[in-house]
Amino acid sequence: MSSALFRTKNVEQSIRDTEEPEHSLKKSLSALDLTVFGVGVIIGTGIFVLTGQVAKNNAGPAVSLAFVAAGVVCALAALCYAEFASTVPVAGSAYTFSYASLGELPAWIIGWDLVLEFALGTAVVAVGWSGYVRSLLDNAGWHLPDYLAGRDGTSGFGFDILAAALVLVLTGILVLGMKLSARITSIVVAIKVAVVLIVIVAGAFFIHGENYKPFIPHPEPVPAGGTLKAPLIQLMFGWAPANFGVMGIFTAASVVFFAFIGFDIVATAAEETRNPQRDMPRGILGSLLICTVLYVAVSVVVTGMEKYTRLSVAAPLADAFKSIGHPWYAGVISFGAAVGLTTVCMILLLGQTRVFFAMSRDGLLPRFFSRVHPRFKTPHRPTILLGVIIAIVAGFTSLSELAELVNIGTLFAFVVVAISVIILRRTRPDLPRAFRTPWVPVVPIVSVCATMWLMLNLPAETWLRFAIWMVIGIGVYLLYGRKHSMLALREKAPVGEVPGSPPGKRQ
């Protein structure tokens, strides 16, 4: 049984599965499309919110260094993703990579993790988008009833109609095709980046050098101990994250890291890329580089416009412009945030449907969901199913506390991919690799260590919820996935016969 749990799906078989007409996705994306997808999902609420929070509580003006540190951690993971995505150009991202290196059970675990990560991420972002839109509507004098704004009305019923509607519209767009999704994303990303550039350029004229002093504020002691809401490292070792000082920068990095979440989703589109060997590394690394530069520039500007001790936590960029008498810019920033969250939501939904599609094609989930639309060549069945479920969840739940599960899920995927690179280098050195992670195994090992450091800074209750979800996932695998796995069926099928096909059909 142990050998069955860790059986691997070789790269050649993974690629052959993508060539079956009923289970094959249309190749339509370029390196530019992938970069736009990456920028579209990375730049979200993080850049508009986290800057003020960590500057005021952890790093002061040195928050820009925290963004650099977080960017380096992501770059280490991105190098590993780039090698895998160009070597195994198959939908599924970390799920597919781990199936080729670690085995079926680890692949199922990471796939189960990604499904939760992307689903919660989509719902949370949709609720955040709804809040921005309601704010803009309120400013225009249009007010939604409480029972349609996610708040309990007099009847005790509350449904966030805007969040649910956004998810359903984006679901329809994803069903119609990747190229349409890429075009819409390009337009929205252009607006979002333009707003960020407005903040940088306009804010640069209001920078006062005195606001940068001290650049790294004197460290403040933080009491040890804590509850489940405290970081896990604090409960395990009694070490509390630092406020300010050099260690405060690293504490801030563990927070602002979450503003970078999303570049890994680019890897889920590998199968729909025209030249994945060349374009996947460009899309992954290019989007990460662009966003890191923008993040650092924004943090330098906003901490120069207003003293870090006076920065707003809820809306630091918008409030910084209000504080200097330019509320018009604040309105533009709020509009940019609302528009920007649209692409974040769509690309998270895209990533989830591709992972779900890949798992169903492998038989670990019902094969019914692995058939693509005959015209649009998109996985319409899982897209519609997941879109409806997420719309309902987004409509009824704020998910504020569960949002951190998105973060731990992403970090867990980073660890798995880094380890998988080392293993596949040893087990399959013969594979053609269009992009090779430099200095293996040093870079993957450093990536694992840096990622684990950030994971230990997450609250202990997040780890507990994550463990519960993983236990449920293992139960589902043992009851269904292990028996219906295509690898298991291939082992039992007569030589040359295609599993799951009418008798007599040969490979």
N, C-alpha and C positions, 0 to 999 in steps of 0.2 A: 504493500500500500504506500509505503514511504517513497518508493521509486515512482509511483504513479503521481503522487502529489508534486513531485519536483521534475516531472518530464518537461522538456523544453520543446518549443516549436521552432525549428530551424528557420533561418532567414529566407532561404530559398522557398520553403513552403508558404511562409507569410506573403511573399511577393506573388507566388502562383495564385493564392486565394484572391488577390486583388484583380486578377485577370478574368475571373468568372463573370460573364455578362450580367447576370442577375444581382451580383454582389459587388459590382465595380463602380467606383465613383468617377465622375468626370474630371479630367485634368484641365484646369483653366487658370490657375494662379501663377503669377510671376513673383520675382524677388520683391518688386515694389509693392504688390498686393500684400505679401507676407509682412513686410515692414510696416505698412499701414495698419494691418490687423494688430501687430504688436504694439504700436504706438496707441492705437485706438483703445486697447484694453488696459494698458499700463497707466495712461494718464486718466485718472478718475478723481474721486474724492480725496485721495491721498495728498495730491499736490495742493488742493484747495483748503485742506483742513489740518493735516498732520504737522505742517510747518510750524504753525503757532503753538500747538500742543507741546511738541518736544523742545522748541526753543524756550518756552516759558518754564517748563518743568524739569528739563534734563540737560540741555546743551548750551543754552544761550545763543549768541551769534554763531557759535561753532556748529550749529545744526547743519551747515553746508558740508562739514567734514563727516557728519553722521550719514548724510546722503551718499557721500563718496564711499564710505565704509560699506554701507548696504549694497551699493552698486558693485563693489568688488566681490562680495559674497555671491551676488546674482551672476556676475560675469563668470565666476568659477563654475557654477552650475550650467550656465549657458554654453560654455565650451563643451561640456559633456553632452548636453542636449544636441548641439550642432553635429557632433560626430555620429550619434545614433540616428538622428533624423535624416542625415545624408546617406547612411549605410543601410538603414531599414526604412525606406520611404513608404510606410504603411500607417493608416489611420490608427489612433489609439495612444500616441505619445508614450508616456512612461509605462503604461500597461503593456504595449507591444514590445517595448525594449526589454522589460523584465521577463516577459514570456520567452524571449530568445536567449536569455542568459541565466536567470535565477530559477525558472520553472513555473509550472502552472499555478500552484497555490500562491506563491508570492505575486504572480501576475494578477490573479484574481483579487488579492488583498489590495494591491495598488489601484486596480480598476474600480473596485468598490469604494475606495477612498476618493478617487477622482470624481466619481459620480456624485458623491455627497458634496465634495468641495465645489464643483461647478454649479450644482443645483442650488445650494445655499447662497453661493456668490451671486447667482442670477437674481434670486428672490430679494436678497438684501439690497443689491444695487437698484432693482426696480422700485423698492420702497423708498430708497434715497432719492431717486429721480422724481418720484411722485411728490416728495416733500418740496423739492426745488420748484416744480411746476405749480404746485398749490400756492407757494409763496409769490411767484410771479403773477398768478391769477388774482391773488388777494390784492397785490399792488395795483392791478388794473380794475379792481372793484368787483371782480367775479368771485363768488364764494361757493364752494361745494358744500352740500349738507354734511354734517358730521358722520352720518351713517354710510356715506360714500367716500369718506376721506380716511377710512381706517380707524376712526374714533367712534366709540359707542354713542349712539344717539339716544333719544328718549325711549326708543323701543329696546335698547340694549344690544342692537345689532350694529356691527361696524364692518364695512368691507372697503378696501382701498381699490376703488374702481380704476384709477389711473395706473397703478402698478400692474394690475391684472391685464388691462388693455394693452399696455406696452409689451408685455411678454407675448401676448397672442399675436399682435401685429408683427413682432420680430420673428415669431415662429413661422408665420406665413411667408415672410421674406426669405427665410432660410430654406423653406420647402421649394421655393421657386428657383433657387440656384445659387451657387457660390459666387458667380460673376456679378450677379445683381447685388448680392450682399457686399461684395468688395467695392462696387461703385458707390453704394450708399455710405459705406464706411469711410471711403476716401473723402466724400463731401463733408461728413460730420467731423472727421479728424482734422480736416483743413480748418474748419471753424474753431475747433477746440485748441489747436496749436496756435492759431492767430490770437485767441484770447490770452493764452499764456505769454506769447511774445509781446502783447500790449502791456501786460503786467510788468514784464522785464524792462521794456524800453521806456514806458511812461514812468514807472517807479524809479528808474535810475536817476531821473532828474530831481528826485526828492530825497536822495540819500544824504544822511548827515553822519560824518565820520565818528562823532561822539557816541552814536548809538552802538558802535562796535566795541566799546570799551566797557568792561573787559571782554575780549573775544572768547576766552574760555573762563567763565566765572569760577570763583573759588568753590571747591566741593563742599557739599553739605551732608552731614551724616544721616543715614536712613536706618530706622530701628529694624532689628532682626525679628524673626518670628513671622506670624501671619496666619491667614486662613486659606481655604482652598482658592480664594480669589488672588492670593499672592503667587508670584512666579514660582514654578516648580523648584528652581535652583535655590530659592530662599527657604523652602520647606526642607529640602534635602540636606543642605549644607549650612543653613543659617546665614547665607550671604545674600544681602539685599541689594538690588540694583542701585547704582549711585545717582545722585542728583548733582549735575555739574562736574567740573574737573574733567580730566582726561577720560576716566571711566564713565563719566556721564555721557560722553560722546558715543561710547559703545552701547550704553543703555539706550540712547536715542536711536542708534542704528537698528536695534532689535524692534523698535517701534516703526520707524520709517521704512523698514524693509517691506512692509505690507503695501506701501505705495508702488512697489515694483512688481507685485504679483500680476502675472498675466503673460509674460514673454514665453512661458512654457506652453501656452495654448497654441502658439504658432506651430509647434511640432505636431499638433493633432491634425493639421491640414496637409501633412506631407504627401498623402496619397492623392491629393487634388492639385498638386503642384506640377507644372509642366516639366521642370528640370530640377527635381529635389536635391540631387547631388550638389548642384551649384547654388541653388536659390535658398535652400533651408538655412544653411549657416549665415548667409547674408541677411535673411529676414530676422532670424533670432538675435544675432549679435548687433545688427544695425538698429533695430528698434530699441534694444536695451541701451546702446550708446546714446542715441538721440534723447531718450527720456532722462538718462542720468545727467546729461548736460543741462537740460531744461530745469530739472529739479534743483540742481546746485545753483543755477542762476537765479531762480525764483527765491530760494532761501536767502541768498546773499542780498537781494534787493529788499525783501520784506523786513529783514532784521536791520537793514540800514535805514529804512523809512521810519520805523518806530522802535523804541526801546523794547528789548525782548520781554521785560517785566510787565509791559503794558499791552502786549499782543493779545488779541482775542483768541480763544481756543476754538470757538464754534466756526468762525469765518474770518481767519486772520488776514487773508489777502483783501477781501472786500472791506473789512473794517479798517485796515491800514490806510486805504484811500479815503474812507470817510473821515478819519482822524485828521487828515491834512486838507479837508475841505473839497474833496472831489468825489461826491457820491455817484456821479455818472459812471465812473469807472467801476464802482461797486456793483451797479446794475449789470454792466457788461460781464463782469466776472461771474455773477450768479447765473446769467444766461448761458455763459460758456460751460459752467458746471453742469447745468441741466442738459444741455445738448451733448456734452461729452459722455455723460452716463449712459446715453442711448447706445453708443457703440460698445461700452464696457459690458452692458447687459447682453447685447447680441452675440458678442464673441465668446462670452462665458457659456451661453446657451449652445453656441456652435461647438465648443470644446466638449461639452457634456454629451451631445448627441453623437459625436464621432467616437468617443470612448465606448459608449453604449452600443453603437453599431459594430465596432470591432469585437467587443465581447460576445455579441450575439452571433456574429459570423463564425466565431470559434466554438459556438455551441454552449458557452458558459452561461448565456442567457438565451431565451427562446429564439430559434433561427428565424421565426416569423419577422423579427425586427431587422433582419440583415438584408432584406430585398430593397433595392433602390427603385425610385420612381422611373417608369419606362421612358418618360419624356425629359424630365429635369435631371435625372441621374443623381438624385440626392436621397439620403436615408429618411424618407418622409414619415415612415411609421414611428420610429423612435422620436423624431423631431416633434410630431404632433402630440404623441403621448406625454413626453416630458414637458412640452410647452404648456399643455393644459394643466398638468399637475403643479408646475411651478407657478402658473398664473393664480391658481387657487391658493397655494401656500402664501404667495406674495400679497394676495388680497386680504387674507385673514390674520397674518402674523407679521409682527415687526422684526422678529428674529435677531434683535440687537445682541443678545447674549450668545446666540449660536454662531454669530458672524466669525468669531475667532476660530471655529472649526475649519473655516476656509483657509486660514493661515497655517494651521498645523498640518492640514492635508497637503498643501503646496510644499511645505518644508519636508514632509515625509517623502514626497515624490522626488525632491531634489536628492535626498540621501540614496534612494533606490537607484536612480539613474547614474549617479556617480559610481556606486558599487558595481553596477552592471557594465559600465565601460571597462573597468579593470578585468572583470570576469570574461567578457567577450573577447578582449584582447588576447587572453590566455587560451581560451577554448577555440576561437576561430581567428587565428592570426592571418589566415588566407583570404578573408573577406576584403573586397575592394572598398577602400575608405576614401571618399572624395575629400572629406575633412577629417583631420586627426587631432584629437585633443592633445595639446603639447604636454611634455613632461609627465607622461603616465608612468607610474601610478601616483606621482607627487600631487599633481593638480586635483585629481578626484579625491584623494585622501584629505587634502586641505579643505576641499569643498564640503566633505562630510563633517569635518570638525567644526567648520564655521557655521554650517547649517544647524548642527546639533546645539551649538552655543545659543543660537537664536531660539530654537525650540525650547530650551531650558528656561528661557525668559518668558515663556507663555504661562498663564495661570494654571494651577494644578487642576482646577475643575475642567479646563479645556482638555487636558490629557485624559481625565476620567471619561468625559463624553466621547472622546475619540476612541478610547479602549472599548467602550460599550458598543459603538458602531462597528468596530472591527470584529468583535465577538459575534455579533449578528451576521456579519458578512461571511465569516467562516462557516457558520451554521447553514446559510443559504448554499454555499459552495458544496458542502458535504451532502446536503439533501438533494441538490439539483445539478449544479455545475459539473461535479466530478463524473456523474453518470452520463451526461449528455455532451461532454467535451468531444469536439471533432477529433482530437488526438486519440482519445480513448476509443472512439468508433473506428478510426483508421486501423488501430491495433487489432481490432476484432474482425474487421471486414476481410473477405477473401482477397487475395492478392490482385491488385489492379482495379478492384471495384470501388466506385465513389460512394463514400458513406452518406446515408440519407437520401440517395437517389433510387429510382426504380431499379429492380433487379436486372442485371445484365449490362447496366451502363458502366463503361470502362473509362479509366483515366487516360 
